[in-house]
Amino acid sequence: MTAETKNIGLSIDAIRQAIADGKTTASALAGDLYAGIAKNDPEIGAFLTLTEDRAFAQAAHIDKIAADGKPLPPLAGVPIAIKDVMVMRGVRTTAGSKILESFISPYDCTAVARLEAAGAVVLGKLNCDEFAMGSSNENSAFHPVRNPRDKTRVPEDRREDRQRPLRQEWRSQRSGPIPADQSGSQRRFAASWA
């Protein structure tokens, strides 16, 4: 993390306020997160596709609104990642399957359109079990997702922890992925819940 983004806090409100106050920029936040992704994701495998051009364009738009002193949208500059079952215009969407490996969506899904309209910065698409039919992220056609705390284990299966790779030290916020239920995720629980 750069000095500019180091002390802004970890909540959506803190990120938005830091941008409004000129303590950081949406572009700096996105840059820091992409640096962390480049460093850590090769071992973890959380991302299937990064959307850097689109993310930096959105961040620049938010930075301009802030620089002009205009009111910021509710998620201004908040970096997020979405599961690779949600489509984004011009971005590869695989649903974790090689069958869709070259599919490029001609439109945005409603969730992405609304998030971006609210100022969110979409960093990329998260890995998932093929066609979202699973709950452990071991059965993606591309590669499994590893638990960042113990690479020999899968990410935890609790709903709020399923995308655990995004909740580690290299994140500078807590906005996180958009939940998208996978088959079985409501019925299977981590052993720690027993």
C-alpha positions as CSV (number, residue, x, y, z in Angstrom):
1,M,0.0,0.0,0.0
2,T,1.2,3.5,-0.7
3,A,1.4,6.2,1.9
4,E,-1.5,7.8,0.2
5,T,-3.9,4.9,0.8
6,K,-2.4,3.4,3.9
7,N,-4.4,5.2,6.6
8,I,-7.8,5.7,5.1
9,G,-9.8,3.1,7.0
10,L,-11.4,-0.1,5.9
11,S,-15.0,0.7,5.4
12,I,-17.0,1.8,2.3
13,D,-17.7,5.1,4.1
14,A,-14.1,5.7,5.0
15,I,-13.0,5.1,1.4
16,R,-15.7,7.4,0.0
17,Q,-14.8,10.1,2.6
18,A,-11.1,9.9,2.0
19,I,-11.7,10.4,-1.7
20,A,-14.1,13.3,-1.0
21,D,-11.5,14.9,1.4
22,G,-8.7,14.5,-1.1
23,K,-6.7,12.2,1.2
24,T,-6.5,9.6,-1.6
25,T,-7.9,8.9,-5.1
26,A,-9.9,6.1,-6.5
27,S,-7.0,5.5,-9.0
28,A,-4.5,5.1,-6.2
29,L,-6.7,2.6,-4.4
30,A,-7.2,0.6,-7.6
31,G,-3.5,0.7,-8.3
32,D,-2.6,-0.6,-4.8
33,L,-5.1,-3.4,-5.1
34,Y,-3.8,-4.4,-8.5
35,A,-0.3,-4.5,-7.1
36,G,-1.5,-6.8,-4.3
37,I,-3.3,-9.0,-6.8
38,A,-0.2,-9.3,-9.0
39,K,1.8,-10.3,-5.9
40,N,-0.6,-12.7,-4.2
41,D,-3.1,-14.1,-6.7
42,P,-0.8,-16.4,-8.6
43,E,-0.7,-18.6,-5.5
44,I,-4.3,-18.1,-4.5
45,G,-6.1,-18.2,-7.8
46,A,-9.0,-16.0,-6.8
47,F,-9.3,-14.1,-10.1
48,L,-10.0,-15.4,-13.6
49,T,-10.1,-12.1,-15.4
50,L,-8.9,-8.6,-14.4
51,T,-10.6,-5.5,-15.7
52,E,-7.9,-3.0,-15.3
53,D,-8.7,-0.6,-18.2
54,R,-12.4,-0.4,-17.2
55,A,-11.5,-0.1,-13.5
56,F,-9.0,2.7,-14.1
57,A,-11.5,4.5,-16.4
58,Q,-14.1,4.4,-13.7
59,A,-11.6,5.5,-11.0
60,A,-10.6,8.4,-13.2
61,H,-14.2,9.4,-13.5
62,I,-14.7,9.3,-9.8
63,D,-11.5,11.3,-9.2
64,K,-12.7,14.0,-11.6
65,I,-16.0,14.3,-9.8
66,A,-14.1,14.6,-6.5
67,A,-11.7,17.2,-8.0
68,D,-14.6,19.2,-9.3
69,G,-16.1,19.3,-5.8
70,K,-19.3,17.7,-6.9
71,P,-21.3,15.3,-4.7
72,L,-19.9,11.8,-4.9
73,P,-22.1,8.7,-5.6
74,P,-22.7,6.4,-2.7
75,L,-20.0,3.8,-3.7
76,A,-17.5,6.4,-5.1
77,G,-14.2,4.7,-5.7
78,V,-15.0,1.5,-3.7
79,P,-13.1,-1.3,-5.3
80,I,-15.0,-4.6,-5.7
81,A,-14.7,-7.9,-7.5
82,I,-17.6,-9.9,-8.9
83,K,-18.0,-13.7,-9.4
84,D,-17.4,-14.9,-13.0
85,V,-21.0,-15.8,-13.5
86,M,-22.0,-12.1,-13.8
87,V,-21.5,-10.6,-17.2
88,M,-19.8,-7.4,-18.0
89,R,-19.9,-5.7,-21.4
90,G,-16.7,-6.5,-23.4
91,V,-15.3,-8.7,-20.7
92,R,-14.7,-12.5,-20.8
93,T,-17.2,-14.4,-18.7
94,T,-16.6,-18.1,-18.2
95,A,-18.6,-19.3,-15.2
96,G,-15.5,-21.3,-14.4
97,S,-15.9,-23.4,-17.5
98,K,-13.6,-23.8,-20.6
99,I,-16.8,-24.2,-22.7
100,L,-17.3,-20.4,-22.2
101,E,-13.6,-19.6,-22.2
102,S,-13.9,-17.2,-25.2
103,F,-17.3,-15.7,-24.4
104,I,-17.3,-11.9,-24.4
105,S,-20.6,-10.4,-23.1
106,P,-22.3,-7.8,-25.2
107,Y,-23.9,-6.2,-22.1
108,D,-23.6,-5.7,-18.4
109,C,-25.7,-7.6,-15.9
110,T,-28.0,-5.4,-13.9
111,A,-25.9,-5.8,-10.7
112,V,-22.8,-4.5,-12.4
113,A,-24.6,-1.7,-14.2
114,R,-26.0,-0.5,-10.9
115,L,-22.8,-0.9,-9.0
116,E,-20.9,1.2,-11.5
117,A,-23.6,3.8,-11.6
118,A,-23.2,4.1,-7.9
119,G,-19.4,4.7,-8.3
120,A,-18.0,1.2,-7.6
121,V,-14.7,0.2,-9.3
122,V,-14.9,-3.4,-10.6
123,L,-11.4,-4.8,-10.4
124,G,-12.2,-8.2,-12.0
125,K,-14.0,-11.5,-12.2
126,L,-13.6,-14.1,-9.4
127,N,-13.0,-17.8,-10.0
128,C,-15.8,-20.2,-9.2
129,D,-16.7,-23.9,-9.5
130,E,-17.7,-24.8,-13.0
131,F,-21.1,-23.2,-13.8
132,A,-21.2,-22.3,-10.0
133,M,-22.1,-26.0,-9.3
134,G,-20.2,-26.4,-6.0
135,S,-19.2,-24.7,-2.9
136,S,-15.5,-25.1,-2.4
137,N,-13.9,-23.5,-5.5
138,E,-12.0,-26.7,-6.2
139,N,-13.8,-27.5,-9.4
140,S,-13.2,-24.6,-11.7
141,A,-12.1,-25.7,-15.1
142,F,-9.1,-23.3,-14.8
143,H,-7.6,-23.8,-11.4
144,P,-8.8,-24.2,-7.8
145,V,-8.9,-21.3,-5.3
146,R,-6.5,-21.6,-2.4
147,N,-7.0,-20.5,1.2
148,P,-4.5,-17.6,1.6
149,R,-3.8,-18.7,5.2
150,D,-3.1,-22.3,4.3
151,K,-2.5,-23.1,0.6
152,T,-3.2,-26.8,1.2
153,R,-6.8,-26.1,2.1
154,V,-9.8,-24.7,0.2
155,P,-11.4,-21.4,1.2
156,E,-13.8,-21.8,4.0
157,D,-17.4,-22.6,3.0
158,R,-19.3,-20.3,5.2
159,R,-21.3,-17.9,3.0
160,E,-19.6,-14.8,4.3
161,D,-16.2,-16.4,4.0
162,R,-16.5,-18.2,0.7
163,Q,-14.4,-15.7,-1.1
164,R,-11.8,-15.5,1.7
165,P,-8.9,-14.7,-0.7
166,L,-10.3,-11.2,-0.9
167,R,-10.3,-10.7,2.8
168,Q,-6.6,-10.7,3.5
169,E,-3.9,-8.2,4.1
170,W,-3.5,-7.0,0.5
171,R,-7.0,-5.6,0.5
172,S,-7.4,-1.9,1.5
173,Q,-11.1,-2.1,2.0
174,R,-13.9,-4.4,3.1
175,S,-16.4,-3.9,0.3
176,G,-15.7,-7.4,-1.1
177,P,-17.3,-9.6,-3.7
178,I,-21.0,-9.6,-4.6
179,P,-22.4,-12.8,-3.3
180,A,-23.7,-15.2,-5.9
181,D,-25.1,-18.5,-4.4
182,Q,-23.5,-21.7,-5.6
183,S,-25.3,-25.0,-5.4
184,G,-24.9,-26.4,-1.9
185,S,-23.6,-23.3,-0.3
186,Q,-26.6,-22.9,1.9
187,R,-26.4,-26.6,3.0
188,R,-22.7,-27.1,3.6
189,F,-20.9,-25.5,6.5
190,A,-17.4,-25.3,7.6
191,A,-16.3,-27.8,10.3
192,S,-15.9,-24.9,12.7
193,W,-19.7,-24.4,12.7
194,A,-20.2,-28.0,14.0
